[in-house]
């Protein structure tokens, strides 16, 4: 991710990209658990993913139930759904 601001769609695309790399590397690590280079690679993309998800959720709301705000109210259902004009 470069340092230029991203709109919602670009940020979601970035999350999808780094998520794919992290998950694919995790599958590799299942069969190569002692590959230190792969573990470092995984940790890098996992960190990028966590930062991107946090940035997305702070600006646009939760992506998954894990990101739903439960401090006194339930925010998951307050976002517009894609068929209502929401941008998921």
PyMOL Python script that loads the backbone (N, CA, C, O; Angstrom):
from pymol import cmd

cmd.read_pdbstr("""\
ATOM      1  N   UNK A   1       0.861  -1.171   0.000  1.00  0.00           N
ATOM      2  CA  UNK A   1       0.000   0.000   0.000  1.00  0.00           C
ATOM      3  C   UNK A   1       0.898   1.222   0.000  1.00  0.00           C
ATOM      4  O   UNK A   1       1.812   1.338   0.817  1.00  0.00           O
ATOM      5  N   UNK A   2       0.633   2.120  -0.914  1.00  0.00           N
ATOM      6  CA  UNK A   2       1.401   3.355  -0.921  1.00  0.00           C
ATOM      7  C   UNK A   2       0.822   4.320   0.102  1.00  0.00           C
ATOM      8  O   UNK A   2      -0.179   4.017   0.751  1.00  0.00           O
ATOM      9  N   UNK A   3       1.439   5.461   0.244  1.00  0.00           N
ATOM     10  CA  UNK A   3       0.994   6.419   1.257  1.00  0.00           C
ATOM     11  C   UNK A   3      -0.109   7.342   0.765  1.00  0.00           C
ATOM     12  O   UNK A   3      -0.530   8.241   1.492  1.00  0.00           O
ATOM     13  N   UNK A   4      -0.582   7.133  -0.458  1.00  0.00           N
ATOM     14  CA  UNK A   4      -1.669   7.959  -0.973  1.00  0.00           C
ATOM     15  C   UNK A   4      -2.985   7.486  -0.367  1.00  0.00           C
ATOM     16  O   UNK A   4      -3.186   6.286  -0.173  1.00  0.00           O
ATOM     17  N   UNK A   5      -3.882   8.423  -0.067  1.00  0.00           N
ATOM     18  CA  UNK A   5      -5.175   8.015   0.497  1.00  0.00           C
ATOM     19  C   UNK A   5      -5.963   7.169  -0.507  1.00  0.00           C
ATOM     20  O   UNK A   5      -5.895   7.384  -1.717  1.00  0.00           O
ATOM     21  N   UNK A   6      -6.701   6.218   0.023  1.00  0.00           N
ATOM     22  CA  UNK A   6      -7.513   5.338  -0.810  1.00  0.00           C
ATOM     23  C   UNK A   6      -8.983   5.582  -0.519  1.00  0.00           C
ATOM     24  O   UNK A   6      -9.369   5.878   0.612  1.00  0.00           O
ATOM     25  N   UNK A   7      -9.795   5.451  -1.563  1.00  0.00           N
ATOM     26  CA  UNK A   7     -11.231   5.507  -1.320  1.00  0.00           C
ATOM     27  C   UNK A   7     -11.679   4.132  -0.815  1.00  0.00           C
ATOM     28  O   UNK A   7     -10.868   3.214  -0.696  1.00  0.00           O
ATOM     29  N   UNK A   8     -12.941   4.004  -0.527  1.00  0.00           N
ATOM     30  CA  UNK A   8     -13.455   2.776   0.081  1.00  0.00           C
ATOM     31  C   UNK A   8     -13.209   1.555  -0.800  1.00  0.00           C
ATOM     32  O   UNK A   8     -12.778   0.509  -0.314  1.00  0.00           O
ATOM     33  N   UNK A   9     -13.478   1.690  -2.071  1.00  0.00           N
ATOM     34  CA  UNK A   9     -13.306   0.565  -2.985  1.00  0.00           C
ATOM     35  C   UNK A   9     -11.836   0.154  -3.107  1.00  0.00           C
ATOM     36  O   UNK A   9     -11.519  -1.035  -3.112  1.00  0.00           O
ATOM     37  N   UNK A  10     -10.952   1.133  -3.204  1.00  0.00           N
ATOM     38  CA  UNK A  10      -9.521   0.835  -3.303  1.00  0.00           C
ATOM     39  C   UNK A  10      -9.008   0.166  -2.032  1.00  0.00           C
ATOM     40  O   UNK A  10      -8.206  -0.767  -2.094  1.00  0.00           O
ATOM     41  N   UNK A  11      -9.468   0.641  -0.893  1.00  0.00           N
ATOM     42  CA  UNK A  11      -9.036   0.064   0.377  1.00  0.00           C
ATOM     43  C   UNK A  11      -9.534  -1.372   0.512  1.00  0.00           C
ATOM     44  O   UNK A  11      -8.805  -2.242   0.988  1.00  0.00           O
ATOM     45  N   UNK A  12     -10.763  -1.618   0.098  1.00  0.00           N
ATOM     46  CA  UNK A  12     -11.297  -2.978   0.148  1.00  0.00           C
ATOM     47  C   UNK A  12     -10.528  -3.897  -0.803  1.00  0.00           C
ATOM     48  O   UNK A  12     -10.260  -5.051  -0.468  1.00  0.00           O
ATOM     49  N   UNK A  13     -10.173  -3.392  -1.982  1.00  0.00           N
ATOM     50  CA  UNK A  13      -9.348  -4.179  -2.902  1.00  0.00           C
ATOM     51  C   UNK A  13      -8.002  -4.517  -2.273  1.00  0.00           C
ATOM     52  O   UNK A  13      -7.524  -5.646  -2.388  1.00  0.00           O
ATOM     53  N   UNK A  14      -7.386  -3.534  -1.604  1.00  0.00           N
ATOM     54  CA  UNK A  14      -6.101  -3.761  -0.939  1.00  0.00           C
ATOM     55  C   UNK A  14      -6.241  -4.832   0.151  1.00  0.00           C
ATOM     56  O   UNK A  14      -5.387  -5.710   0.275  1.00  0.00           O
ATOM     57  N   UNK A  15      -7.307  -4.754   0.930  1.00  0.00           N
ATOM     58  CA  UNK A  15      -7.549  -5.756   1.974  1.00  0.00           C
ATOM     59  C   UNK A  15      -7.672  -7.141   1.352  1.00  0.00           C
ATOM     60  O   UNK A  15      -7.121  -8.110   1.875  1.00  0.00           O
ATOM     61  N   UNK A  16      -8.384  -7.235   0.251  1.00  0.00           N
ATOM     62  CA  UNK A  16      -8.533  -8.531  -0.421  1.00  0.00           C
ATOM     63  C   UNK A  16      -7.189  -9.065  -0.908  1.00  0.00           C
ATOM     64  O   UNK A  16      -6.921 -10.262  -0.809  1.00  0.00           O
ATOM     65  N   UNK A  17      -6.352  -8.184  -1.428  1.00  0.00           N
ATOM     66  CA  UNK A  17      -5.044  -8.608  -1.931  1.00  0.00           C
ATOM     67  C   UNK A  17      -4.143  -9.112  -0.804  1.00  0.00           C
ATOM     68  O   UNK A  17      -3.587 -10.207  -0.893  1.00  0.00           O
ATOM     69  N   UNK A  18      -4.001  -8.321   0.244  1.00  0.00           N
ATOM     70  CA  UNK A  18      -3.103  -8.739   1.327  1.00  0.00           C
ATOM     71  C   UNK A  18      -3.683  -9.926   2.096  1.00  0.00           C
ATOM     72  O   UNK A  18      -2.930 -10.738   2.634  1.00  0.00           O
ATOM     73  N   UNK A  19      -5.000 -10.036   2.153  1.00  0.00           N
ATOM     74  CA  UNK A  19      -5.625 -11.194   2.797  1.00  0.00           C
ATOM     75  C   UNK A  19      -5.304 -12.464   2.018  1.00  0.00           C
ATOM     76  O   UNK A  19      -4.969 -13.491   2.607  1.00  0.00           O
ATOM     77  N   UNK A  20      -5.406 -12.393   0.704  1.00  0.00           N
ATOM     78  CA  UNK A  20      -5.096 -13.554  -0.125  1.00  0.00           C
ATOM     79  C   UNK A  20      -3.660 -14.017   0.107  1.00  0.00           C
ATOM     80  O   UNK A  20      -3.407 -15.207   0.293  1.00  0.00           O
ATOM     81  N   UNK A  21      -2.726 -13.070   0.096  1.00  0.00           N
ATOM     82  CA  UNK A  21      -1.316 -13.418   0.300  1.00  0.00           C
ATOM     83  C   UNK A  21      -1.114 -14.041   1.684  1.00  0.00           C
ATOM     84  O   UNK A  21      -0.433 -15.058   1.816  1.00  0.00           O
ATOM     85  N   UNK A  22      -1.702 -13.435   2.707  1.00  0.00           N
ATOM     86  CA  UNK A  22      -1.540 -13.952   4.070  1.00  0.00           C
ATOM     87  C   UNK A  22      -2.141 -15.349   4.202  1.00  0.00           C
ATOM     88  O   UNK A  22      -1.507 -16.241   4.765  1.00  0.00           O
ATOM     89  N   UNK A  23      -3.352 -15.550   3.691  1.00  0.00           N
ATOM     90  CA  UNK A  23      -4.002 -16.853   3.814  1.00  0.00           C
ATOM     91  C   UNK A  23      -3.274 -17.922   2.994  1.00  0.00           C
ATOM     92  O   UNK A  23      -3.129 -19.059   3.442  1.00  0.00           O
ATOM     93  N   UNK A  24      -2.820 -17.556   1.803  1.00  0.00           N
ATOM     94  CA  UNK A  24      -2.104 -18.507   0.968  1.00  0.00           C
ATOM     95  C   UNK A  24      -0.780 -18.909   1.623  1.00  0.00           C
ATOM     96  O   UNK A  24      -0.389 -20.076   1.588  1.00  0.00           O
ATOM     97  N   UNK A  25      -0.104 -17.941   2.214  1.00  0.00           N
ATOM     98  CA  UNK A  25       1.151 -18.230   2.908  1.00  0.00           C
ATOM     99  C   UNK A  25       0.898 -19.093   4.145  1.00  0.00           C
ATOM    100  O   UNK A  25       1.710 -19.958   4.475  1.00  0.00           O
ATOM    101  N   UNK A  26      -0.209 -18.864   4.820  1.00  0.00           N
ATOM    102  CA  UNK A  26      -0.557 -19.698   5.981  1.00  0.00           C
ATOM    103  C   UNK A  26      -0.740 -21.154   5.557  1.00  0.00           C
ATOM    104  O   UNK A  26      -0.333 -22.066   6.276  1.00  0.00           O
ATOM    105  N   UNK A  27      -1.346 -21.373   4.400  1.00  0.00           N
ATOM    106  CA  UNK A  27      -1.498 -22.741   3.897  1.00  0.00           C
ATOM    107  C   UNK A  27      -0.134 -23.368   3.619  1.00  0.00           C
ATOM    108  O   UNK A  27       0.088 -24.540   3.925  1.00  0.00           O
ATOM    109  N   UNK A  28       0.769 -22.597   3.044  1.00  0.00           N
ATOM    110  CA  UNK A  28       2.126 -23.084   2.799  1.00  0.00           C
ATOM    111  C   UNK A  28       2.798 -23.455   4.120  1.00  0.00           C
ATOM    112  O   UNK A  28       3.454 -24.491   4.228  1.00  0.00           O
ATOM    113  N   UNK A  29       2.623 -22.598   5.114  1.00  0.00           N
ATOM    114  CA  UNK A  29       3.247 -22.845   6.418  1.00  0.00           C
ATOM    115  C   UNK A  29       2.684 -24.090   7.103  1.00  0.00           C
ATOM    116  O   UNK A  29       3.355 -24.689   7.943  1.00  0.00           O
ATOM    117  N   UNK A  30       1.465 -24.480   6.754  1.00  0.00           N
ATOM    118  CA  UNK A  30       0.911 -25.722   7.301  1.00  0.00           C
ATOM    119  C   UNK A  30       1.780 -26.921   6.931  1.00  0.00           C
ATOM    120  O   UNK A  30       1.891 -27.873   7.704  1.00  0.00           O
ATOM    121  N   UNK A  31       2.391 -26.876   5.757  1.00  0.00           N
ATOM    122  CA  UNK A  31       3.214 -27.996   5.304  1.00  0.00           C
ATOM    123  C   UNK A  31       4.712 -27.721   5.413  1.00  0.00           C
ATOM    124  O   UNK A  31       5.527 -28.624   5.224  1.00  0.00           O
ATOM    125  N   UNK A  32       5.076 -26.472   5.717  1.00  0.00           N
ATOM    126  CA  UNK A  32       6.486 -26.084   5.852  1.00  0.00           C
ATOM    127  C   UNK A  32       6.652 -25.218   7.108  1.00  0.00           C
ATOM    128  O   UNK A  32       7.066 -24.064   7.003  1.00  0.00           O
ATOM    129  N   UNK A  33       6.341 -25.749   8.278  1.00  0.00           N
ATOM    130  CA  UNK A  33       6.291 -24.931   9.495  1.00  0.00           C
ATOM    131  C   UNK A  33       7.639 -24.360   9.947  1.00  0.00           C
ATOM    132  O   UNK A  33       7.667 -23.453  10.779  1.00  0.00           O
ATOM    133  N   UNK A  34       8.742 -24.865   9.423  1.00  0.00           N
ATOM    134  CA  UNK A  34      10.054 -24.382   9.860  1.00  0.00           C
ATOM    135  C   UNK A  34      10.706 -23.433   8.854  1.00  0.00           C
ATOM    136  O   UNK A  34      11.879 -23.086   8.990  1.00  0.00           O
ATOM    137  N   UNK A  35       9.949 -23.021   7.855  1.00  0.00           N
ATOM    138  CA  UNK A  35      10.471 -22.094   6.846  1.00  0.00           C
ATOM    139  C   UNK A  35      10.419 -20.675   7.415  1.00  0.00           C
ATOM    140  O   UNK A  35       9.373 -20.026   7.395  1.00  0.00           O
ATOM    141  N   UNK A  36      11.545 -20.207   7.917  1.00  0.00           N
ATOM    142  CA  UNK A  36      11.595 -18.900   8.583  1.00  0.00           C
ATOM    143  C   UNK A  36      11.323 -17.745   7.629  1.00  0.00           C
ATOM    144  O   UNK A  36      10.723 -16.743   8.018  1.00  0.00           O
ATOM    145  N   UNK A  37      11.761 -17.881   6.392  1.00  0.00           N
ATOM    146  CA  UNK A  37      11.501 -16.830   5.407  1.00  0.00           C
ATOM    147  C   UNK A  37      10.000 -16.715   5.132  1.00  0.00           C
ATOM    148  O   UNK A  37       9.465 -15.610   5.033  1.00  0.00           O
ATOM    149  N   UNK A  38       9.333 -17.847   5.011  1.00  0.00           N
ATOM    150  CA  UNK A  38       7.887 -17.837   4.787  1.00  0.00           C
ATOM    151  C   UNK A  38       7.154 -17.279   5.999  1.00  0.00           C
ATOM    152  O   UNK A  38       6.162 -16.564   5.851  1.00  0.00           O
ATOM    153  N   UNK A  39       7.631 -17.599   7.187  1.00  0.00           N
ATOM    154  CA  UNK A  39       7.002 -17.076   8.400  1.00  0.00           C
ATOM    155  C   UNK A  39       7.143 -15.559   8.470  1.00  0.00           C
ATOM    156  O   UNK A  39       6.198 -14.863   8.844  1.00  0.00           O
ATOM    157  N   UNK A  40       8.303 -15.052   8.117  1.00  0.00           N
ATOM    158  CA  UNK A  40       8.517 -13.608   8.088  1.00  0.00           C
ATOM    159  C   UNK A  40       7.615 -12.952   7.038  1.00  0.00           C
ATOM    160  O   UNK A  40       7.032 -11.895   7.281  1.00  0.00           O
ATOM    161  N   UNK A  41       7.508 -13.587   5.878  1.00  0.00           N
ATOM    162  CA  UNK A  41       6.644 -13.106   4.802  1.00  0.00           C
ATOM    163  C   UNK A  41       5.192 -13.050   5.277  1.00  0.00           C
ATOM    164  O   UNK A  41       4.494 -12.060   5.058  1.00  0.00           O
ATOM    165  N   UNK A  42       4.745 -14.129   5.932  1.00  0.00           N
ATOM    166  CA  UNK A  42       3.386 -14.187   6.471  1.00  0.00           C
ATOM    167  C   UNK A  42       3.150 -13.063   7.479  1.00  0.00           C
ATOM    168  O   UNK A  42       2.143 -12.359   7.406  1.00  0.00           O
ATOM    169  N   UNK A  43       4.077 -12.898   8.414  1.00  0.00           N
ATOM    170  CA  UNK A  43       3.915 -11.862   9.437  1.00  0.00           C
ATOM    171  C   UNK A  43       3.827 -10.472   8.821  1.00  0.00           C
ATOM    172  O   UNK A  43       3.058  -9.634   9.293  1.00  0.00           O
ATOM    173  N   UNK A  44       4.598 -10.222   7.781  1.00  0.00           N
ATOM    174  CA  UNK A  44       4.552  -8.923   7.102  1.00  0.00           C
ATOM    175  C   UNK A  44       3.157  -8.668   6.520  1.00  0.00           C
ATOM    176  O   UNK A  44       2.571  -7.608   6.741  1.00  0.00           O
ATOM    177  N   UNK A  45       2.634  -9.638   5.782  1.00  0.00           N
ATOM    178  CA  UNK A  45       1.325  -9.450   5.147  1.00  0.00           C
ATOM    179  C   UNK A  45       0.181  -9.503   6.150  1.00  0.00           C
ATOM    180  O   UNK A  45      -0.848  -8.859   5.948  1.00  0.00           O
ATOM    181  N   UNK A  46       0.346 -10.250   7.211  1.00  0.00           N
ATOM    182  CA  UNK A  46      -0.662 -10.253   8.278  1.00  0.00           C
ATOM    183  C   UNK A  46      -0.752  -8.867   8.911  1.00  0.00           C
ATOM    184  O   UNK A  46      -1.847  -8.370   9.173  1.00  0.00           O
ATOM    185  N   UNK A  47       0.401  -8.245   9.155  1.00  0.00           N
ATOM    186  CA  UNK A  47       0.425  -6.898   9.725  1.00  0.00           C
ATOM    187  C   UNK A  47      -0.208  -5.894   8.770  1.00  0.00           C
ATOM    188  O   UNK A  47      -0.991  -5.044   9.194  1.00  0.00           O
ATOM    189  N   UNK A  48       0.126  -5.987   7.478  1.00  0.00           N
ATOM    190  CA  UNK A  48      -0.496  -5.096   6.490  1.00  0.00           C
ATOM    191  C   UNK A  48      -2.010  -5.267   6.485  1.00  0.00           C
ATOM    192  O   UNK A  48      -2.752  -4.288   6.403  1.00  0.00           O
ATOM    193  N   UNK A  49      -2.464  -6.515   6.572  1.00  0.00           N
ATOM    194  CA  UNK A  49      -3.904  -6.790   6.568  1.00  0.00           C
ATOM    195  C   UNK A  49      -4.585  -6.209   7.798  1.00  0.00           C
ATOM    196  O   UNK A  49      -5.630  -5.568   7.688  1.00  0.00           O
ATOM    197  N   UNK A  50      -3.997  -6.430   8.966  1.00  0.00           N
ATOM    198  CA  UNK A  50      -4.589  -5.908  10.201  1.00  0.00           C
ATOM    199  C   UNK A  50      -4.684  -4.385  10.172  1.00  0.00           C
ATOM    200  O   UNK A  50      -5.692  -3.819  10.595  1.00  0.00           O
ATOM    201  N   UNK A  51      -3.645  -3.720   9.679  1.00  0.00           N
ATOM    202  CA  UNK A  51      -3.664  -2.254   9.586  1.00  0.00           C
ATOM    203  C   UNK A  51      -4.726  -1.779   8.605  1.00  0.00           C
ATOM    204  O   UNK A  51      -5.444  -0.817   8.878  1.00  0.00           O
ATOM    205  N   UNK A  52      -4.825  -2.452   7.466  1.00  0.00           N
ATOM    206  CA  UNK A  52      -5.803  -2.050   6.459  1.00  0.00           C
ATOM    207  C   UNK A  52      -7.231  -2.267   6.955  1.00  0.00           C
ATOM    208  O   UNK A  52      -8.094  -1.417   6.737  1.00  0.00           O
ATOM    209  N   UNK A  53      -7.489  -3.388   7.613  1.00  0.00           N
ATOM    210  CA  UNK A  53      -8.827  -3.654   8.154  1.00  0.00           C
ATOM    211  C   UNK A  53      -9.170  -2.618   9.219  1.00  0.00           C
ATOM    212  O   UNK A  53     -10.292  -2.112   9.257  1.00  0.00           O
ATOM    213  N   UNK A  54      -8.219  -2.304  10.074  1.00  0.00           N
ATOM    214  CA  UNK A  54      -8.465  -1.293  11.109  1.00  0.00           C
ATOM    215  C   UNK A  54      -8.798   0.057  10.471  1.00  0.00           C
ATOM    216  O   UNK A  54      -9.733   0.735  10.895  1.00  0.00           O
ATOM    217  N   UNK A  55      -8.030   0.441   9.452  1.00  0.00           N
ATOM    218  CA  UNK A  55      -8.275   1.704   8.763  1.00  0.00           C
ATOM    219  C   UNK A  55      -9.661   1.705   8.119  1.00  0.00           C
ATOM    220  O   UNK A  55     -10.392   2.691   8.209  1.00  0.00           O
ATOM    221  N   UNK A  56     -10.019   0.597   7.469  1.00  0.00           N
ATOM    222  CA  UNK A  56     -11.322   0.494   6.826  1.00  0.00           C
ATOM    223  C   UNK A  56     -12.443   0.618   7.850  1.00  0.00           C
ATOM    224  O   UNK A  56     -13.390   1.380   7.653  1.00  0.00           O
ATOM    225  N   UNK A  57     -12.332  -0.128   8.938  1.00  0.00           N
ATOM    226  CA  UNK A  57     -13.404  -0.141   9.932  1.00  0.00           C
ATOM    227  C   UNK A  57     -13.544   1.199  10.643  1.00  0.00           C
ATOM    228  O   UNK A  57     -14.649   1.572  11.037  1.00  0.00           O
ATOM    229  N   UNK A  58     -12.450   1.925  10.813  1.00  0.00           N
ATOM    230  CA  UNK A  58     -12.534   3.254  11.423  1.00  0.00           C
ATOM    231  C   UNK A  58     -13.252   4.239  10.513  1.00  0.00           C
ATOM    232  O   UNK A  58     -13.950   5.131  10.995  1.00  0.00           O
ATOM    233  N   UNK A  59     -13.088   4.085   9.200  1.00  0.00           N
ATOM    234  CA  UNK A  59     -13.698   5.015   8.245  1.00  0.00           C
ATOM    235  C   UNK A  59     -15.091   4.601   7.791  1.00  0.00           C
ATOM    236  O   UNK A  59     -15.964   5.447   7.599  1.00  0.00           O
ATOM    237  N   UNK A  60     -15.299   3.277   7.617  1.00  0.00           N
ATOM    238  CA  UNK A  60     -16.518   2.827   6.944  1.00  0.00           C
ATOM    239  C   UNK A  60     -17.381   1.863   7.747  1.00  0.00           C
ATOM    240  O   UNK A  60     -18.492   1.543   7.323  1.00  0.00           O
ATOM    241  N   UNK A  61     -16.910   1.398   8.876  1.00  0.00           N
ATOM    242  CA  UNK A  61     -17.678   0.451   9.672  1.00  0.00           C
ATOM    243  C   UNK A  61     -17.115  -0.949   9.560  1.00  0.00           C
ATOM    244  O   UNK A  61     -16.183  -1.188   8.791  1.00  0.00           O
ATOM    245  N   UNK A  62     -17.672  -1.876  10.320  1.00  0.00           N
ATOM    246  CA  UNK A  62     -17.109  -3.222  10.413  1.00  0.00           C
ATOM    247  C   UNK A  62     -17.202  -4.014   9.108  1.00  0.00           C
ATOM    248  O   UNK A  62     -18.183  -3.922   8.371  1.00  0.00           O
ATOM    249  N   UNK A  63     -16.159  -4.789   8.849  1.00  0.00           N
ATOM    250  CA  UNK A  63     -16.149  -5.713   7.710  1.00  0.00           C
ATOM    251  C   UNK A  63     -16.688  -7.080   8.108  1.00  0.00           C
ATOM    252  O   UNK A  63     -17.315  -7.769   7.304  1.00  0.00           O
ATOM    253  N   UNK A  64     -16.441  -7.460   9.342  1.00  0.00           N
ATOM    254  CA  UNK A  64     -16.886  -8.750   9.857  1.00  0.00           C
ATOM    255  C   UNK A  64     -17.497  -8.525  11.237  1.00  0.00           C
ATOM    256  O   UNK A  64     -17.412  -7.430  11.792  1.00  0.00           O
ATOM    257  N   UNK A  65     -18.098  -9.541  11.770  1.00  0.00           N
ATOM    258  CA  UNK A  65     -18.670  -9.423  13.115  1.00  0.00           C
ATOM    259  C   UNK A  65     -17.610  -9.095  14.155  1.00  0.00           C
ATOM    260  O   UNK A  65     -17.914  -8.476  15.175  1.00  0.00           O
ATOM    261  N   UNK A  66     -16.365  -9.503  13.910  1.00  0.00           N
ATOM    262  CA  UNK A  66     -15.284  -9.199  14.850  1.00  0.00           C
ATOM    263  C   UNK A  66     -15.064  -7.699  15.001  1.00  0.00           C
ATOM    264  O   UNK A  66     -14.593  -7.245  16.044  1.00  0.00           O
ATOM    265  N   UNK A  67     -15.396  -6.931  13.978  1.00  0.00           N
ATOM    266  CA  UNK A  67     -15.192  -5.492  14.023  1.00  0.00           C
ATOM    267  C   UNK A  67     -16.404  -4.712  14.493  1.00  0.00           C
ATOM    268  O   UNK A  67     -16.360  -3.483  14.554  1.00  0.00           O
ATOM    269  N   UNK A  68     -17.483  -5.398  14.825  1.00  0.00           N
ATOM    270  CA  UNK A  68     -18.704  -4.717  15.260  1.00  0.00           C
ATOM    271  C   UNK A  68     -18.499  -4.082  16.630  1.00  0.00           C
ATOM    272  O   UNK A  68     -17.937  -4.696  17.537  1.00  0.00           O
ATOM    273  N   UNK A  69     -18.957  -2.856  16.762  1.00  0.00           N
ATOM    274  CA  UNK A  69     -18.866  -2.121  18.025  1.00  0.00           C
ATOM    275  C   UNK A  69     -19.957  -2.625  18.960  1.00  0.00           C
ATOM    276  O   UNK A  69     -21.137  -2.607  18.611  1.00  0.00           O
ATOM    277  N   UNK A  70     -19.569  -3.069  20.130  1.00  0.00           N
ATOM    278  CA  UNK A  70     -20.556  -3.554  21.099  1.00  0.00           C
ATOM    279  C   UNK A  70     -20.577  -2.694  22.351  1.00  0.00           C
ATOM    280  O   UNK A  70     -21.069  -3.132  23.391  1.00  0.00           O
ATOM    281  N   UNK A  71     -20.054  -1.485  22.271  1.00  0.00           N
ATOM    282  CA  UNK A  71     -20.031  -0.569  23.415  1.00  0.00           C
ATOM    283  C   UNK A  71     -21.358   0.176  23.526  1.00  0.00           C
ATOM    284  O   UNK A  71     -21.458   1.336  23.127  1.00  0.00           O
ATOM    285  N   UNK A  72     -22.353  -0.476  24.055  1.00  0.00           N
ATOM    286  CA  UNK A  72     -23.628   0.168  24.309  1.00  0.00           C
ATOM    287  C   UNK A  72     -24.626   0.096  23.175  1.00  0.00           C
ATOM    288  O   UNK A  72     -25.798   0.419  23.368  1.00  0.00           O
ATOM    289  N   UNK A  73     -24.190  -0.323  21.991  1.00  0.00           N
ATOM    290  CA  UNK A  73     -25.123  -0.470  20.876  1.00  0.00           C
ATOM    291  C   UNK A  73     -24.562  -1.485  19.886  1.00  0.00           C
ATOM    292  O   UNK A  73     -23.391  -1.858  19.952  1.00  0.00           O
ATOM    293  N   UNK A  74     -25.402  -1.913  18.989  1.00  0.00           N
ATOM    294  CA  UNK A  74     -25.004  -2.898  17.994  1.00  0.00           C
ATOM    295  C   UNK A  74     -24.881  -2.199  16.656  1.00  0.00           C
ATOM    296  O   UNK A  74     -25.892  -1.873  16.034  1.00  0.00           O
ATOM    297  N   UNK A  75     -23.635  -1.960  16.194  1.00  0.00           N
ATOM    298  CA  UNK A  75     -23.413  -1.177  14.979  1.00  0.00           C
ATOM    299  C   UNK A  75     -23.468  -2.000  13.699  1.00  0.00           C
ATOM    300  O   UNK A  75     -23.570  -1.438  12.609  1.00  0.00           O
ATOM    301  N   UNK A  76     -23.405  -3.309  13.815  1.00  0.00           N
ATOM    302  CA  UNK A  76     -23.354  -4.148  12.621  1.00  0.00           C
ATOM    303  C   UNK A  76     -24.552  -3.891  11.703  1.00  0.00           C
ATOM    304  O   UNK A  76     -24.378  -3.788  10.489  1.00  0.00           O
ATOM    305  N   UNK A  77     -25.733  -3.790  12.245  1.00  0.00           N
ATOM    306  CA  UNK A  77     -26.925  -3.607  11.434  1.00  0.00           C
ATOM    307  C   UNK A  77     -27.215  -2.173  11.040  1.00  0.00           C
ATOM    308  O   UNK A  77     -28.183  -1.921  10.324  1.00  0.00           O
ATOM    309  N   UNK A  78     -26.404  -1.226  11.487  1.00  0.00           N
ATOM    310  CA  UNK A  78     -26.680   0.179  11.188  1.00  0.00           C
ATOM    311  C   UNK A  78     -26.089   0.635   9.857  1.00  0.00           C
ATOM    312  O   UNK A  78     -26.408   1.725   9.383  1.00  0.00           O
ATOM    313  N   UNK A  79     -25.239  -0.182   9.253  1.00  0.00           N
ATOM    314  CA  UNK A  79     -24.672   0.171   7.952  1.00  0.00           C
ATOM    315  C   UNK A  79     -25.654  -0.203   6.852  1.00  0.00           C
ATOM    316  O   UNK A  79     -26.430  -1.149   6.988  1.00  0.00           O
ATOM    317  N   UNK A  80     -25.608   0.558   5.755  1.00  0.00           N
ATOM    318  CA  UNK A  80     -26.449   0.207   4.616  1.00  0.00           C
ATOM    319  C   UNK A  80     -25.865  -1.015   3.915  1.00  0.00           C
ATOM    320  O   UNK A  80     -24.652  -1.127   3.740  1.00  0.00           O
ATOM    321  N   UNK A  81     -26.729  -1.905   3.526  1.00  0.00           N
ATOM    322  CA  UNK A  81     -26.317  -3.095   2.796  1.00  0.00           C
ATOM    323  C   UNK A  81     -26.039  -2.738   1.340  1.00  0.00           C
ATOM    324  O   UNK A  81     -26.516  -1.708   0.863  1.00  0.00           O
ATOM    325  N   UNK A  82     -25.276  -3.567   0.619  1.00  0.00           N
ATOM    326  CA  UNK A  82     -24.967  -3.251  -0.778  1.00  0.00           C
ATOM    327  C   UNK A  82     -26.210  -3.019  -1.629  1.00  0.00           C
ATOM    328  O   UNK A  82     -26.200  -2.143  -2.495  1.00  0.00           O
ATOM    329  N   UNK A  83     -27.280  -3.779  -1.406  1.00  0.00           N
ATOM    330  CA  UNK A  83     -28.493  -3.613  -2.197  1.00  0.00           C
ATOM    331  C   UNK A  83     -29.283  -2.366  -1.802  1.00  0.00           C
ATOM    332  O   UNK A  83     -30.267  -2.011  -2.451  1.00  0.00           O
ATOM    333  N   UNK A  84     -28.837  -1.704  -0.726  1.00  0.00           N
ATOM    334  CA  UNK A  84     -29.451  -0.448  -0.303  1.00  0.00           C
ATOM    335  C   UNK A  84     -28.572   0.749  -0.683  1.00  0.00           C
ATOM    336  O   UNK A  84     -28.815   1.872  -0.239  1.00  0.00           O
ATOM    337  N   UNK A  85     -27.560   0.501  -1.496  1.00  0.00           N
ATOM    338  CA  UNK A  85     -26.652   1.570  -1.904  1.00  0.00           C
ATOM    339  C   UNK A  85     -25.395   1.651  -1.072  1.00  0.00           C
ATOM    340  O   UNK A  85     -24.588   2.561  -1.261  1.00  0.00           O
ATOM    341  N   UNK A  86     -25.208   0.712  -0.146  1.00  0.00           N
ATOM    342  CA  UNK A  86     -23.976   0.681   0.642  1.00  0.00           C
ATOM    343  C   UNK A  86     -22.819   0.177  -0.201  1.00  0.00           C
ATOM    344  O   UNK A  86     -23.019  -0.517  -1.198  1.00  0.00           O
ATOM    345  N   UNK A  87     -21.636   0.523   0.196  1.00  0.00           N
ATOM    346  CA  UNK A  87     -20.451   0.107  -0.561  1.00  0.00           C
ATOM    347  C   UNK A  87     -19.656  -0.908   0.223  1.00  0.00           C
ATOM    348  O   UNK A  87     -18.833  -0.542   1.063  1.00  0.00           O
ATOM    349  N   UNK A  88     -19.890  -2.171  -0.040  1.00  0.00           N
ATOM    350  CA  UNK A  88     -19.137  -3.231   0.632  1.00  0.00           C
ATOM    351  C   UNK A  88     -18.022  -3.707  -0.243  1.00  0.00           C
ATOM    352  O   UNK A  88     -17.270  -4.600   0.145  1.00  0.00           O
TER     353      UNK A  88
END
""", "prot")
cmd.dss("prot")
cmd.show_as("cartoon", "prot")
cmd.util.cbc("prot")
cmd.orient("prot")
